[in-house]
């Protein structure tokens, strides 16, 4: 069954002097301020498209990876994933780094990295962002 999720942005003013709000319509979780400065300089308590992409990517990857691990009879105790999305004004998004650390009983480090790489390549958000260089830093917890 297909699902559709919605968000709405209301922007007022020019790019450099204006401001907007992003509302997460489907979930109703909130409305967040966004400005050019929060995108290209300091977040100043506001979000950016890149931060929202990072949230989407880290959560999608975690879901895909946990599913793959469970299907391989190695359900994770915990996965901690961060996504760093780099934005260069005038160029756009220039790269994404996914970092995952996990506790997966009975799984060796090499298999963890291999399965993480597969999840990175196949999660729906990675596929949607396939025109961007996505790198992975994956390791089991010490």
Phi and psi in radians as a Rosetta constraint file:
Dihedral C 1 N 2 CA 2 C 2 CIRCULARHARMONIC -1.302 0.35
Dihedral N 2 CA 2 C 2 N 3 CIRCULARHARMONIC 2.580 0.35
Dihedral C 2 N 3 CA 3 C 3 CIRCULARHARMONIC -2.204 0.35
Dihedral N 3 CA 3 C 3 N 4 CIRCULARHARMONIC 2.646 0.35
Dihedral C 3 N 4 CA 4 C 4 CIRCULARHARMONIC -2.208 0.35
Dihedral N 4 CA 4 C 4 N 5 CIRCULARHARMONIC 2.300 0.35
Dihedral C 4 N 5 CA 5 C 5 CIRCULARHARMONIC -1.999 0.35
Dihedral N 5 CA 5 C 5 N 6 CIRCULARHARMONIC 2.597 0.35
Dihedral C 5 N 6 CA 6 C 6 CIRCULARHARMONIC -2.251 0.35
Dihedral N 6 CA 6 C 6 N 7 CIRCULARHARMONIC 2.533 0.35
Dihedral C 6 N 7 CA 7 C 7 CIRCULARHARMONIC -2.457 0.35
Dihedral N 7 CA 7 C 7 N 8 CIRCULARHARMONIC 2.658 0.35
Dihedral C 7 N 8 CA 8 C 8 CIRCULARHARMONIC -2.272 0.35
Dihedral N 8 CA 8 C 8 N 9 CIRCULARHARMONIC 2.382 0.35
Dihedral C 8 N 9 CA 9 C 9 CIRCULARHARMONIC -2.036 0.35
Dihedral N 9 CA 9 C 9 N 10 CIRCULARHARMONIC 2.317 0.35
Dihedral C 9 N 10 CA 10 C 10 CIRCULARHARMONIC -1.978 0.35
Dihedral N 10 CA 10 C 10 N 11 CIRCULARHARMONIC 2.094 0.35
Dihedral C 10 N 11 CA 11 C 11 CIRCULARHARMONIC -2.031 0.35
Dihedral N 11 CA 11 C 11 N 12 CIRCULARHARMONIC 2.391 0.35
Dihedral C 11 N 12 CA 12 C 12 CIRCULARHARMONIC -2.225 0.35
Dihedral N 12 CA 12 C 12 N 13 CIRCULARHARMONIC 2.257 0.35
Dihedral C 12 N 13 CA 13 C 13 CIRCULARHARMONIC 1.652 0.35
Dihedral N 13 CA 13 C 13 N 14 CIRCULARHARMONIC -3.043 0.35
Dihedral C 13 N 14 CA 14 C 14 CIRCULARHARMONIC -1.349 0.35
Dihedral N 14 CA 14 C 14 N 15 CIRCULARHARMONIC 3.019 0.35
Dihedral C 14 N 15 CA 15 C 15 CIRCULARHARMONIC -1.027 0.35
Dihedral N 15 CA 15 C 15 N 16 CIRCULARHARMONIC -0.907 0.35
Dihedral C 15 N 16 CA 16 C 16 CIRCULARHARMONIC -1.351 0.35
Dihedral N 16 CA 16 C 16 N 17 CIRCULARHARMONIC -0.548 0.35
Dihedral C 16 N 17 CA 17 C 17 CIRCULARHARMONIC -1.831 0.35
Dihedral N 17 CA 17 C 17 N 18 CIRCULARHARMONIC -0.191 0.35
Dihedral C 17 N 18 CA 18 C 18 CIRCULARHARMONIC -1.477 0.35
Dihedral N 18 CA 18 C 18 N 19 CIRCULARHARMONIC -3.102 0.35
Dihedral C 18 N 19 CA 19 C 19 CIRCULARHARMONIC -2.721 0.35
Dihedral N 19 CA 19 C 19 N 20 CIRCULARHARMONIC 2.810 0.35
Dihedral C 19 N 20 CA 20 C 20 CIRCULARHARMONIC -2.588 0.35
Dihedral N 20 CA 20 C 20 N 21 CIRCULARHARMONIC 3.083 0.35
Dihedral C 20 N 21 CA 21 C 21 CIRCULARHARMONIC -2.280 0.35
Dihedral N 21 CA 21 C 21 N 22 CIRCULARHARMONIC 2.460 0.35
Dihedral C 21 N 22 CA 22 C 22 CIRCULARHARMONIC -1.936 0.35
Dihedral N 22 CA 22 C 22 N 23 CIRCULARHARMONIC 2.173 0.35
Dihedral C 22 N 23 CA 23 C 23 CIRCULARHARMONIC -1.948 0.35
Dihedral N 23 CA 23 C 23 N 24 CIRCULARHARMONIC 2.263 0.35
Dihedral C 23 N 24 CA 24 C 24 CIRCULARHARMONIC -1.473 0.35
Dihedral N 24 CA 24 C 24 N 25 CIRCULARHARMONIC 1.600 0.35
Dihedral C 24 N 25 CA 25 C 25 CIRCULARHARMONIC -1.188 0.35
Dihedral N 25 CA 25 C 25 N 26 CIRCULARHARMONIC -0.793 0.35
Dihedral C 25 N 26 CA 26 C 26 CIRCULARHARMONIC -1.100 0.35
Dihedral N 26 CA 26 C 26 N 27 CIRCULARHARMONIC -0.791 0.35
Dihedral C 26 N 27 CA 27 C 27 CIRCULARHARMONIC -1.547 0.35
Dihedral N 27 CA 27 C 27 N 28 CIRCULARHARMONIC -0.417 0.35
Dihedral C 27 N 28 CA 28 C 28 CIRCULARHARMONIC 1.203 0.35
Dihedral N 28 CA 28 C 28 N 29 CIRCULARHARMONIC 0.354 0.35
Dihedral C 28 N 29 CA 29 C 29 CIRCULARHARMONIC -1.304 0.35
Dihedral N 29 CA 29 C 29 N 30 CIRCULARHARMONIC -0.294 0.35
Dihedral C 29 N 30 CA 30 C 30 CIRCULARHARMONIC 2.685 0.35
Dihedral N 30 CA 30 C 30 N 31 CIRCULARHARMONIC 3.081 0.35
Dihedral C 30 N 31 CA 31 C 31 CIRCULARHARMONIC -2.139 0.35
Dihedral N 31 CA 31 C 31 N 32 CIRCULARHARMONIC 2.365 0.35
Dihedral C 31 N 32 CA 32 C 32 CIRCULARHARMONIC -2.237 0.35
Dihedral N 32 CA 32 C 32 N 33 CIRCULARHARMONIC 2.408 0.35
Dihedral C 32 N 33 CA 33 C 33 CIRCULARHARMONIC -1.324 0.35
Dihedral N 33 CA 33 C 33 N 34 CIRCULARHARMONIC 2.552 0.35
Dihedral C 33 N 34 CA 34 C 34 CIRCULARHARMONIC -2.518 0.35
Dihedral N 34 CA 34 C 34 N 35 CIRCULARHARMONIC 2.448 0.35
Dihedral C 34 N 35 CA 35 C 35 CIRCULARHARMONIC -2.475 0.35
Dihedral N 35 CA 35 C 35 N 36 CIRCULARHARMONIC 2.903 0.35
Dihedral C 35 N 36 CA 36 C 36 CIRCULARHARMONIC -1.057 0.35
Dihedral N 36 CA 36 C 36 N 37 CIRCULARHARMONIC -0.749 0.35
Dihedral C 36 N 37 CA 37 C 37 CIRCULARHARMONIC -1.044 0.35
Dihedral N 37 CA 37 C 37 N 38 CIRCULARHARMONIC -0.668 0.35
Dihedral C 37 N 38 CA 38 C 38 CIRCULARHARMONIC -1.213 0.35
Dihedral N 38 CA 38 C 38 N 39 CIRCULARHARMONIC -0.350 0.35
Dihedral C 38 N 39 CA 39 C 39 CIRCULARHARMONIC -1.541 0.35
Dihedral N 39 CA 39 C 39 N 40 CIRCULARHARMONIC -0.728 0.35
Dihedral C 39 N 40 CA 40 C 40 CIRCULARHARMONIC -1.804 0.35
Dihedral N 40 CA 40 C 40 N 41 CIRCULARHARMONIC -0.196 0.35
Dihedral C 40 N 41 CA 41 C 41 CIRCULARHARMONIC -2.332 0.35
Dihedral N 41 CA 41 C 41 N 42 CIRCULARHARMONIC -1.933 0.35
Dihedral C 41 N 42 CA 42 C 42 CIRCULARHARMONIC -1.750 0.35
Dihedral N 42 CA 42 C 42 N 43 CIRCULARHARMONIC 2.363 0.35
Dihedral C 42 N 43 CA 43 C 43 CIRCULARHARMONIC -1.052 0.35
Dihedral N 43 CA 43 C 43 N 44 CIRCULARHARMONIC -0.522 0.35
Dihedral C 43 N 44 CA 44 C 44 CIRCULARHARMONIC 0.811 0.35
Dihedral N 44 CA 44 C 44 N 45 CIRCULARHARMONIC 0.709 0.35
Dihedral C 44 N 45 CA 45 C 45 CIRCULARHARMONIC 1.338 0.35
Dihedral N 45 CA 45 C 45 N 46 CIRCULARHARMONIC 0.259 0.35
Dihedral C 45 N 46 CA 46 C 46 CIRCULARHARMONIC -2.145 0.35
Dihedral N 46 CA 46 C 46 N 47 CIRCULARHARMONIC 2.817 0.35
Dihedral C 46 N 47 CA 47 C 47 CIRCULARHARMONIC -1.703 0.35
Dihedral N 47 CA 47 C 47 N 48 CIRCULARHARMONIC -3.095 0.35
Dihedral C 47 N 48 CA 48 C 48 CIRCULARHARMONIC -2.588 0.35
Dihedral N 48 CA 48 C 48 N 49 CIRCULARHARMONIC 2.826 0.35
Dihedral C 48 N 49 CA 49 C 49 CIRCULARHARMONIC -0.961 0.35
Dihedral N 49 CA 49 C 49 N 50 CIRCULARHARMONIC -0.649 0.35
Dihedral C 49 N 50 CA 50 C 50 CIRCULARHARMONIC -1.193 0.35
Dihedral N 50 CA 50 C 50 N 51 CIRCULARHARMONIC -0.645 0.35
Dihedral C 50 N 51 CA 51 C 51 CIRCULARHARMONIC -1.149 0.35
Dihedral N 51 CA 51 C 51 N 52 CIRCULARHARMONIC -0.683 0.35
Dihedral C 51 N 52 CA 52 C 52 CIRCULARHARMONIC -1.167 0.35
Dihedral N 52 CA 52 C 52 N 53 CIRCULARHARMONIC -0.650 0.35
Dihedral C 52 N 53 CA 53 C 53 CIRCULARHARMONIC -1.128 0.35
Dihedral N 53 CA 53 C 53 N 54 CIRCULARHARMONIC -0.729 0.35
Dihedral C 53 N 54 CA 54 C 54 CIRCULARHARMONIC -1.053 0.35
Dihedral N 54 CA 54 C 54 N 55 CIRCULARHARMONIC -0.735 0.35
Dihedral C 54 N 55 CA 55 C 55 CIRCULARHARMONIC -1.106 0.35
Dihedral N 55 CA 55 C 55 N 56 CIRCULARHARMONIC -0.777 0.35
Dihedral C 55 N 56 CA 56 C 56 CIRCULARHARMONIC -1.109 0.35
Dihedral N 56 CA 56 C 56 N 57 CIRCULARHARMONIC -0.749 0.35
Dihedral C 56 N 57 CA 57 C 57 CIRCULARHARMONIC -1.214 0.35
Dihedral N 57 CA 57 C 57 N 58 CIRCULARHARMONIC -0.782 0.35
Dihedral C 57 N 58 CA 58 C 58 CIRCULARHARMONIC -1.134 0.35
Dihedral N 58 CA 58 C 58 N 59 CIRCULARHARMONIC -0.655 0.35
Dihedral C 58 N 59 CA 59 C 59 CIRCULARHARMONIC -1.295 0.35
Dihedral N 59 CA 59 C 59 N 60 CIRCULARHARMONIC -0.702 0.35
Dihedral C 59 N 60 CA 60 C 60 CIRCULARHARMONIC -1.106 0.35
Dihedral N 60 CA 60 C 60 N 61 CIRCULARHARMONIC -0.814 0.35
Dihedral C 60 N 61 CA 61 C 61 CIRCULARHARMONIC -1.022 0.35
Dihedral N 61 CA 61 C 61 N 62 CIRCULARHARMONIC -0.796 0.35
Dihedral C 61 N 62 CA 62 C 62 CIRCULARHARMONIC -1.048 0.35
Dihedral N 62 CA 62 C 62 N 63 CIRCULARHARMONIC -0.717 0.35
Dihedral C 62 N 63 CA 63 C 63 CIRCULARHARMONIC -1.142 0.35
Dihedral N 63 CA 63 C 63 N 64 CIRCULARHARMONIC -0.802 0.35
Dihedral C 63 N 64 CA 64 C 64 CIRCULARHARMONIC -1.107 0.35
Dihedral N 64 CA 64 C 64 N 65 CIRCULARHARMONIC -0.739 0.35
Dihedral C 64 N 65 CA 65 C 65 CIRCULARHARMONIC -1.194 0.35
Dihedral N 65 CA 65 C 65 N 66 CIRCULARHARMONIC -0.774 0.35
Dihedral C 65 N 66 CA 66 C 66 CIRCULARHARMONIC -1.104 0.35
Dihedral N 66 CA 66 C 66 N 67 CIRCULARHARMONIC -0.633 0.35
Dihedral C 66 N 67 CA 67 C 67 CIRCULARHARMONIC -1.147 0.35
Dihedral N 67 CA 67 C 67 N 68 CIRCULARHARMONIC -0.794 0.35
Dihedral C 67 N 68 CA 68 C 68 CIRCULARHARMONIC -1.094 0.35
Dihedral N 68 CA 68 C 68 N 69 CIRCULARHARMONIC -0.738 0.35
Dihedral C 68 N 69 CA 69 C 69 CIRCULARHARMONIC -1.095 0.35
Dihedral N 69 CA 69 C 69 N 70 CIRCULARHARMONIC -0.761 0.35
Dihedral C 69 N 70 CA 70 C 70 CIRCULARHARMONIC -1.119 0.35
Dihedral N 70 CA 70 C 70 N 71 CIRCULARHARMONIC -0.708 0.35
Dihedral C 70 N 71 CA 71 C 71 CIRCULARHARMONIC -1.133 0.35
Dihedral N 71 CA 71 C 71 N 72 CIRCULARHARMONIC -0.435 0.35
Dihedral C 71 N 72 CA 72 C 72 CIRCULARHARMONIC -1.594 0.35
Dihedral N 72 CA 72 C 72 N 73 CIRCULARHARMONIC 0.255 0.35
Dihedral C 72 N 73 CA 73 C 73 CIRCULARHARMONIC 1.093 0.35
Dihedral N 73 CA 73 C 73 N 74 CIRCULARHARMONIC 0.559 0.35
Dihedral C 73 N 74 CA 74 C 74 CIRCULARHARMONIC -2.347 0.35
Dihedral N 74 CA 74 C 74 N 75 CIRCULARHARMONIC 1.102 0.35
Dihedral C 74 N 75 CA 75 C 75 CIRCULARHARMONIC -1.079 0.35
Dihedral N 75 CA 75 C 75 N 76 CIRCULARHARMONIC 2.365 0.35
Dihedral C 75 N 76 CA 76 C 76 CIRCULARHARMONIC -1.300 0.35
Dihedral N 76 CA 76 C 76 N 77 CIRCULARHARMONIC 2.561 0.35
Dihedral C 76 N 77 CA 77 C 77 CIRCULARHARMONIC -1.310 0.35
Dihedral N 77 CA 77 C 77 N 78 CIRCULARHARMONIC -0.700 0.35
Dihedral C 77 N 78 CA 78 C 78 CIRCULARHARMONIC -2.801 0.35
Dihedral N 78 CA 78 C 78 N 79 CIRCULARHARMONIC 2.480 0.35
Dihedral C 78 N 79 CA 79 C 79 CIRCULARHARMONIC -2.181 0.35
Dihedral N 79 CA 79 C 79 N 80 CIRCULARHARMONIC 2.322 0.35
Dihedral C 79 N 80 CA 80 C 80 CIRCULARHARMONIC -2.082 0.35
Dihedral N 80 CA 80 C 80 N 81 CIRCULARHARMONIC 1.940 0.35
Dihedral C 80 N 81 CA 81 C 81 CIRCULARHARMONIC -2.069 0.35
Dihedral N 81 CA 81 C 81 N 82 CIRCULARHARMONIC 2.308 0.35
Dihedral C 81 N 82 CA 82 C 82 CIRCULARHARMONIC -2.124 0.35
Dihedral N 82 CA 82 C 82 N 83 CIRCULARHARMONIC 2.641 0.35
Dihedral C 82 N 83 CA 83 C 83 CIRCULARHARMONIC -2.203 0.35
Dihedral N 83 CA 83 C 83 N 84 CIRCULARHARMONIC 2.261 0.35
Dihedral C 83 N 84 CA 84 C 84 CIRCULARHARMONIC -1.960 0.35
Dihedral N 84 CA 84 C 84 N 85 CIRCULARHARMONIC 1.971 0.35
Dihedral C 84 N 85 CA 85 C 85 CIRCULARHARMONIC -1.823 0.35
Dihedral N 85 CA 85 C 85 N 86 CIRCULARHARMONIC 2.087 0.35
Dihedral C 85 N 86 CA 86 C 86 CIRCULARHARMONIC -1.681 0.35
Dihedral N 86 CA 86 C 86 N 87 CIRCULARHARMONIC 2.233 0.35
Dihedral C 86 N 87 CA 87 C 87 CIRCULARHARMONIC -2.026 0.35
Dihedral N 87 CA 87 C 87 N 88 CIRCULARHARMONIC 2.229 0.35
Dihedral C 87 N 88 CA 88 C 88 CIRCULARHARMONIC -2.009 0.35
Dihedral N 88 CA 88 C 88 N 89 CIRCULARHARMONIC 1.963 0.35
Dihedral C 88 N 89 CA 89 C 89 CIRCULARHARMONIC -0.918 0.35
Dihedral N 89 CA 89 C 89 N 90 CIRCULARHARMONIC 2.377 0.35
Dihedral C 89 N 90 CA 90 C 90 CIRCULARHARMONIC 1.548 0.35
Dihedral N 90 CA 90 C 90 N 91 CIRCULARHARMONIC -0.323 0.35
Dihedral C 90 N 91 CA 91 C 91 CIRCULARHARMONIC -2.028 0.35
Dihedral N 91 CA 91 C 91 N 92 CIRCULARHARMONIC -0.669 0.35
Dihedral C 91 N 92 CA 92 C 92 CIRCULARHARMONIC 1.845 0.35
Dihedral N 92 CA 92 C 92 N 93 CIRCULARHARMONIC -2.702 0.35
Dihedral C 92 N 93 CA 93 C 93 CIRCULARHARMONIC -1.320 0.35
Dihedral N 93 CA 93 C 93 N 94 CIRCULARHARMONIC 2.122 0.35
Dihedral C 93 N 94 CA 94 C 94 CIRCULARHARMONIC -1.836 0.35
Dihedral N 94 CA 94 C 94 N 95 CIRCULARHARMONIC -0.132 0.35
Dihedral C 94 N 95 CA 95 C 95 CIRCULARHARMONIC 3.011 0.35
Dihedral N 95 CA 95 C 95 N 96 CIRCULARHARMONIC 2.779 0.35
Dihedral C 95 N 96 CA 96 C 96 CIRCULARHARMONIC -2.353 0.35
Dihedral N 96 CA 96 C 96 N 97 CIRCULARHARMONIC 2.336 0.35
Dihedral C 96 N 97 CA 97 C 97 CIRCULARHARMONIC -2.047 0.35
Dihedral N 97 CA 97 C 97 N 98 CIRCULARHARMONIC 2.077 0.35
Dihedral C 97 N 98 CA 98 C 98 CIRCULARHARMONIC -1.656 0.35
Dihedral N 98 CA 98 C 98 N 99 CIRCULARHARMONIC 2.280 0.35
Dihedral C 98 N 99 CA 99 C 99 CIRCULARHARMONIC -2.140 0.35
Dihedral N 99 CA 99 C 99 N 100 CIRCULARHARMONIC 2.184 0.35
Dihedral C 99 N 100 CA 100 C 100 CIRCULARHARMONIC -2.273 0.35
Dihedral N 100 CA 100 C 100 N 101 CIRCULARHARMONIC 2.355 0.35
Dihedral C 100 N 101 CA 101 C 101 CIRCULARHARMONIC -2.170 0.35
Dihedral N 101 CA 101 C 101 N 102 CIRCULARHARMONIC 2.425 0.35
Dihedral C 101 N 102 CA 102 C 102 CIRCULARHARMONIC -2.555 0.35
Dihedral N 102 CA 102 C 102 N 103 CIRCULARHARMONIC 2.722 0.35
Dihedral C 102 N 103 CA 103 C 103 CIRCULARHARMONIC -1.943 0.35
Dihedral N 103 CA 103 C 103 N 104 CIRCULARHARMONIC 1.943 0.35
Dihedral C 103 N 104 CA 104 C 104 CIRCULARHARMONIC -2.357 0.35
Dihedral N 104 CA 104 C 104 N 105 CIRCULARHARMONIC 1.685 0.35
Dihedral C 104 N 105 CA 105 C 105 CIRCULARHARMONIC -0.990 0.35
Dihedral N 105 CA 105 C 105 N 106 CIRCULARHARMONIC 2.334 0.35
Dihedral C 105 N 106 CA 106 C 106 CIRCULARHARMONIC 1.404 0.35
Dihedral N 106 CA 106 C 106 N 107 CIRCULARHARMONIC 0.090 0.35
Dihedral C 106 N 107 CA 107 C 107 CIRCULARHARMONIC -1.898 0.35
Dihedral N 107 CA 107 C 107 N 108 CIRCULARHARMONIC 2.359 0.35
Dihedral C 107 N 108 CA 108 C 108 CIRCULARHARMONIC -1.456 0.35
Dihedral N 108 CA 108 C 108 N 109 CIRCULARHARMONIC 2.808 0.35
Dihedral C 108 N 109 CA 109 C 109 CIRCULARHARMONIC -1.062 0.35
Dihedral N 109 CA 109 C 109 N 110 CIRCULARHARMONIC -0.722 0.35
Dihedral C 109 N 110 CA 110 C 110 CIRCULARHARMONIC -1.135 0.35
Dihedral N 110 CA 110 C 110 N 111 CIRCULARHARMONIC -0.719 0.35
Dihedral C 110 N 111 CA 111 C 111 CIRCULARHARMONIC -1.188 0.35
Dihedral N 111 CA 111 C 111 N 112 CIRCULARHARMONIC -0.661 0.35
Dihedral C 111 N 112 CA 112 C 112 CIRCULARHARMONIC -1.008 0.35
Dihedral N 112 CA 112 C 112 N 113 CIRCULARHARMONIC -0.848 0.35
Dihedral C 112 N 113 CA 113 C 113 CIRCULARHARMONIC -1.125 0.35
Dihedral N 113 CA 113 C 113 N 114 CIRCULARHARMONIC -0.757 0.35
Dihedral C 113 N 114 CA 114 C 114 CIRCULARHARMONIC -1.075 0.35
Dihedral N 114 CA 114 C 114 N 115 CIRCULARHARMONIC -0.779 0.35
Dihedral C 114 N 115 CA 115 C 115 CIRCULARHARMONIC -1.221 0.35
Dihedral N 115 CA 115 C 115 N 116 CIRCULARHARMONIC -0.588 0.35
Dihedral C 115 N 116 CA 116 C 116 CIRCULARHARMONIC -1.145 0.35
Dihedral N 116 CA 116 C 116 N 117 CIRCULARHARMONIC -0.719 0.35
Dihedral C 116 N 117 CA 117 C 117 CIRCULARHARMONIC -1.092 0.35
Dihedral N 117 CA 117 C 117 N 118 CIRCULARHARMONIC -0.720 0.35
Dihedral C 117 N 118 CA 118 C 118 CIRCULARHARMONIC -1.117 0.35
Dihedral N 118 CA 118 C 118 N 119 CIRCULARHARMONIC -0.739 0.35
Dihedral C 118 N 119 CA 119 C 119 CIRCULARHARMONIC -1.114 0.35
Dihedral N 119 CA 119 C 119 N 120 CIRCULARHARMONIC -0.695 0.35
Dihedral C 119 N 120 CA 120 C 120 CIRCULARHARMONIC -1.055 0.35
Dihedral N 120 CA 120 C 120 N 121 CIRCULARHARMONIC -0.744 0.35
Dihedral C 120 N 121 CA 121 C 121 CIRCULARHARMONIC -1.288 0.35
Dihedral N 121 CA 121 C 121 N 122 CIRCULARHARMONIC -0.402 0.35
Dihedral C 121 N 122 CA 122 C 122 CIRCULARHARMONIC -2.043 0.35
Dihedral N 122 CA 122 C 122 N 123 CIRCULARHARMONIC -0.072 0.35
Dihedral C 122 N 123 CA 123 C 123 CIRCULARHARMONIC -1.213 0.35
Dihedral N 123 CA 123 C 123 N 124 CIRCULARHARMONIC 2.551 0.35
Dihedral C 123 N 124 CA 124 C 124 CIRCULARHARMONIC -0.983 0.35
Dihedral N 124 CA 124 C 124 N 125 CIRCULARHARMONIC -0.625 0.35
Dihedral C 124 N 125 CA 125 C 125 CIRCULARHARMONIC -1.228 0.35
Dihedral N 125 CA 125 C 125 N 126 CIRCULARHARMONIC -0.704 0.35
Dihedral C 125 N 126 CA 126 C 126 CIRCULARHARMONIC -1.027 0.35
Dihedral N 126 CA 126 C 126 N 127 CIRCULARHARMONIC -0.733 0.35
Dihedral C 126 N 127 CA 127 C 127 CIRCULARHARMONIC -1.106 0.35
Dihedral N 127 CA 127 C 127 N 128 CIRCULARHARMONIC -0.704 0.35
Dihedral C 127 N 128 CA 128 C 128 CIRCULARHARMONIC -1.155 0.35
Dihedral N 128 CA 128 C 128 N 129 CIRCULARHARMONIC -0.487 0.35
Dihedral C 128 N 129 CA 129 C 129 CIRCULARHARMONIC -1.773 0.35
Dihedral N 129 CA 129 C 129 N 130 CIRCULARHARMONIC 0.372 0.35
Dihedral C 129 N 130 CA 130 C 130 CIRCULARHARMONIC -1.080 0.35
Dihedral N 130 CA 130 C 130 N 131 CIRCULARHARMONIC -0.290 0.35
Dihedral C 130 N 131 CA 131 C 131 CIRCULARHARMONIC -1.381 0.35
Dihedral N 131 CA 131 C 131 N 132 CIRCULARHARMONIC -0.043 0.35
Dihedral C 131 N 132 CA 132 C 132 CIRCULARHARMONIC -1.933 0.35
Dihedral N 132 CA 132 C 132 N 133 CIRCULARHARMONIC 2.516 0.35
Dihedral C 132 N 133 CA 133 C 133 CIRCULARHARMONIC -1.225 0.35
Dihedral N 133 CA 133 C 133 N 134 CIRCULARHARMONIC 2.130 0.35
Dihedral C 133 N 134 CA 134 C 134 CIRCULARHARMONIC -2.055 0.35
Dihedral N 134 CA 134 C 134 N 135 CIRCULARHARMONIC 2.108 0.35
Dihedral C 134 N 135 CA 135 C 135 CIRCULARHARMONIC -1.958 0.35
Dihedral N 135 CA 135 C 135 N 136 CIRCULARHARMONIC 2.781 0.35
Dihedral C 135 N 136 CA 136 C 136 CIRCULARHARMONIC -2.276 0.35
Dihedral N 136 CA 136 C 136 N 137 CIRCULARHARMONIC 2.380 0.35
Dihedral C 136 N 137 CA 137 C 137 CIRCULARHARMONIC -2.146 0.35
Dihedral N 137 CA 137 C 137 N 138 CIRCULARHARMONIC 1.823 0.35
Dihedral C 137 N 138 CA 138 C 138 CIRCULARHARMONIC -2.163 0.35
Dihedral N 138 CA 138 C 138 N 139 CIRCULARHARMONIC 2.369 0.35
Dihedral C 138 N 139 CA 139 C 139 CIRCULARHARMONIC -2.748 0.35
Dihedral N 139 CA 139 C 139 N 140 CIRCULARHARMONIC 2.592 0.35
Dihedral C 139 N 140 CA 140 C 140 CIRCULARHARMONIC -1.287 0.35
Dihedral N 140 CA 140 C 140 N 141 CIRCULARHARMONIC 2.658 0.35
Dihedral C 140 N 141 CA 141 C 141 CIRCULARHARMONIC -1.081 0.35
Dihedral N 141 CA 141 C 141 N 142 CIRCULARHARMONIC 2.602 0.35
